[in-house]
Amino acid sequence: MPSLVLLDANHLMHRAYWAIQRNLSTSSGEQTNAVFGVASMLLTILRQDSPDAVIACFDEGKETLRHKEYEEYKAGRQETPDDFYTQIPRVHQCLEAFAIPIFSNPDYEADDLLGTFAKKGVAEGFEVIIVTGDKDLFQMADDHIRIAIPHKGYSEPEYLDAAGVEEKLGVTPAQVPDYKGLVGDSSDNLKGVMGIGPKGAEKLLQKYQNLEGVYDHLDEIKGTTKTKLNDDKESAFFCRKMARIITDVSVDVNLKAVSETQASVSNLDQFFTELEFYTLRSRLKKFLEQKGFAQSYFTGDSTVDIPDEVERKGSAMSAEQLPLLD
């Protein structure tokens, strides 16, 4: 079966931005640490997963349906520095150079787009990998959808199918919204049930299956746990609602056409050259020399001409530019 890789682009950008020193810049002074990190992970994803199609999804705004439902949604998050946002246009250029289409929607979060594309991909015969670190998306795992959590850039991804999610969280993918309803999510400013942690939620859901089951058997639950559940019942159901991924967003994309689109070697090499990504030019050159998948993903002259002195410079900068993104 053909494979579709879906990128949680915000997650990749944040990983790259915080992992690579912020003084990484071009000779003209343009900061590029997040761009470099994303580009590095994209090369590794292509090498690791050999996808037939790749799509990237971004969050777009602060007035999504969830924000309209709850004004304090995601309130209290630490402000992201301005030099993160100034690199977003370059990350878009990077994705375009890799011939990866970009999607966002002001009414929905990237999670909803990823969930929608995952379901669409399976319906059209693709095996799907969602690259993310967001536990909300664990609910999407099934026989044809895997979650790939990046580690060390993407050199050691952690792949989770439905069984993997259950082993990691102690609940099934279908129970993830109920799990989030109980434990909450501080990053989204959703409290869940105060005092119920991951282990407590795991035990409750293993015994009672879902929130309805928990509250239908509240009389069986003893002590402070019963009190906590009783006090925050409304919050539990509300947080579950907020955690559920929307999988029927209207998207205009032909996945077969995406799978048939090739990236231009010269365009990507030109982008790397402009931003002085010497290490990545060397990696691109080695990738193309492997033939096989690289030749099917890229089009045009597969030769990346790197003068010896530039290649030596790239090797010397590897330790500085390519830390373990973990």
N, C-alpha and C positions, 0 to 999 in steps of 0.2 A: 504493500500500500504506500502511496505517496505520503510524505510527512510535511506538516505545517508547524513552524515555530512561531510562537506569539511572544513578543517582547513587552514586558512591563517597563517601558522606557524611563519612566520617572524613577523606578527602583534602580535601574542600571546607572542612571545619571548620579543619583545620590551616593551609590556605592563608590563610583569612580571619583566623585568630587571629594569625599571625605577620606578616601584611601590614598590618593596621590597628592603630594605636596603642592600647595596652592601657588608656589612660586614658579611652577613649570610654565614657561611662556616662550613665545617666539622671540627672535632677535629684535623685533620691533616693539616688544612689550605686551603682546596680546596673550592673556592668560588662557591656557589650554588644558589644564589638568583633567577636567571632566570630559572634555572632548577626546583626549588621548585615551582615557580609561575606557570609555564606551567603544571607541574604535578597536582597541585591543581585545575587548571581550567579544566584539562581533567577529573578528578574525577567528578567535578560538571557538565560538559557537558554530561557525561554518565548518571548521575542521572537525569538531567533535560530533556534531549531529547530522551533517550533510543534508540539510533540509531541501525539499523541493520548493517550498515557498516560505517567506518570512514576512511578518507584519509587525509594526511597532505601534503601540497605543500610549498616548499621553493623557494626563489630566489637563483640562483646559481652563476651568474657571472655578470660582468660589460660590457659585449660585446653582449648584446641581440640585436635583430633586431631593437629595438627602439634606442639603443645607436648608432648603425651603421647608422640609419636614421638621427640622430641628435647628434653630438659629445658632445654637452653641456647638454644632457639629464641628469637630476638629479644633475647637477653640483651645487656646492654651499651648498649642504647639510652638516649639522654639522657632523663631524667625530664621529662615534660610538666608544666608548672606547674599548681597546683591551680585557678587561675582559668580555665583551659581547661575543666576538668571541670565546674565549677559552671555553665557556660553550656550544657551538653548538654541539660538539660530544656527550656530556652528554644528551642534549635534544633529539638527535637522539636515544640514548640508551633508554631514557625514552619512546619515542614513540614506539620503538620496544618492550619494556616490556608491553606496552598496546596493542600490536599486531596491530599497526596502520601503514600501508605502507606509505613510504615517496617517494615523487616524486619531481624532479627538472629537468630543461633543460637549458643548457647554452645559447640557442638561444631565450628563451622565459622567461617572468616574471611569478612569481607564479600566478598572476591574470589570465593569459592566460590558465594555467593548471587548475585553479579552474573553469574558464568558460567552458573549454572543458569537465571536469568531470561532471559539472552540466548538460550540454546538454546531455552527454552520459547517466547519471543517469536517467534523465527524459525519454529518449528514451527507456531505459530498465525497466521502470516501477517504479522508485524510486521517492519519495518525497524528495526534496533536501533542506538542510540548509547550507548556506555558512557562516562560522564564521569569521567575519572580521570587521575592522573599516574603510576600504578603500572605499570611495565614488565611485570610478571607477566601483566597482563591483555592485553598485546599479542597473546598467543597466541590470543585469542578472535576476532581480526579475520578476516573472510572476505567473501564477496560480499554478505552481508546484515547484517553487524555491523561498525560502525566505532567506533574509539576517538576520543574528543574530549579533547584535553589542554587544560585551561584556560590562557589567557594573558591578561594585563591584565583581571583579573576573568574574564569570559567573552566579552569584546568581540572577541577575536581567537583563537578556539579553533583548535587544530591537529587537523584530522581525518585519521585514518589508517585506510585500508582495508588489505587484505593487502599490496598493492603498496607502500603508504606505510610499513608496518612494515618491509618488506624494504629499502626505501630508507634508512630511519632507522637500523636496526640491522645491516643487511647479512645478515640471515637471515630466513627465512620465519616466519610465525606458528607453524607446526607445529614449528619448530626452536627457538623461544624457551626451552622448558624445558631443552633440550640446551645452549643458550647460557648459561643461568643455571647449569647444572651445571658448566660450565667456568670462568666468570668469578666465580661465587659471588654473594653479596649481603650486604654488610657490615651493612646495616640489619636483616637477619634473622639475623645471626651465622652465615652459611653461607659457608664459605671457598672452595668450589669447588676448582679446581686452582691452588695457589699459583704465582704468576708468569705465569699465562695471563690476559691482558687482553682487552678487547673486540676489538681488531684480530686478535689471535692466534686467538681463538675463531671470529671471522668466517671467517678463512682455512681453519681446520680443518673447519668445518661446510659451507662452500661446496664443499670437495673431497670430504669423506667423509660428508656428509648428517646424521649423528647420532652419538651417543656410541658405539654399537655399531660403526659404520663406522670411527670414529677408532681404537678399540682393536683392531679386527680388522686394521688396517693399521699397527699401531704400529711394525713393523719398517721401514716406509718413512719414518718420521719421524726426523729426525736431531737430534743435539746435545742441548742442555739441555731443549728442548721435550719430547723423548721421556722424559727423566729425570723431569721434572715430572709428565707424564701418568702415568707408571708409579707414582710415589710416591703420587699422590692419586687413584688410580682409584676406590677405594671412596667417597671424598668426592664425586667427580664424579657418580656414579650416585645417591648419596643426595641431593645438592642438586637434581638434576633431578627426583627424586621429590617433593621438598618444593615445588618450583616449579610443579608441574602443578596447574592449576585443576580442582577437582571440579565437575562440571556436572550431577550428578544428586541434589542435595540435595532432600529432601522439602519442598515449599513448597505452602501452601494459598492459592492466589490465582486469581481469575478475571480474566484480563487484559482481557477484553471489558468486564467490570463496572468495572474501573479506568478504562478509556478513556471510559466513559460518566459517570463521576463529575465533577461540577463543583465548583469552589471558590467559596465565598461571598465576594463583594466586601466585605460589611460585616464579616465575621469577620477577613479579612486587614487591612482598614483599621483595625479596632479593635486588632489586634495591633501594627501599626505605630504607632498613636497611643499605646498604653500604653507602648511602649519609646521614644517620642519620636523616631521615625525620620522626621523631617520631609522629608528628601530622598527617601526611598523612597515616602512618600505622594504626593509630586509626580510621581514616576516612574510610580507606579501609575495616577494620574489620566491622565497622557499616554498610557499604554499602553491604557487602556480607551477613550480617545477615538479610537484607530485602528480600532475596530470589528473586523470580520473574526475572526481567531483569538481575540483577547481576549474577544470576546462569546461564543464557544463554550466557552472554558475556564472562564469565571466565570459565576455565576448571581446573580440578585438585582439590585437597583438598581445600575447601573453608575456612578452619580454619586459622586465622592469630593469632598465639600465641604470645601475648605481655605480658611479666612479669609485675606485678603490678607497680614496681618501674619505669619501662620504660614508662608505660602508664601515670603515674603521671607526669613524666618528659615531655611527649608530651603535656599534658594539660597545664603545666606551661609555655610551649614555644608557645602556640597558639597565644597569643597576640603579641608576637615578630615576629613569622614566617608568620602569616596569616592576614596581613592588608587588607583593602578593596582595591582591585586593580582598582582604578578609578581615 
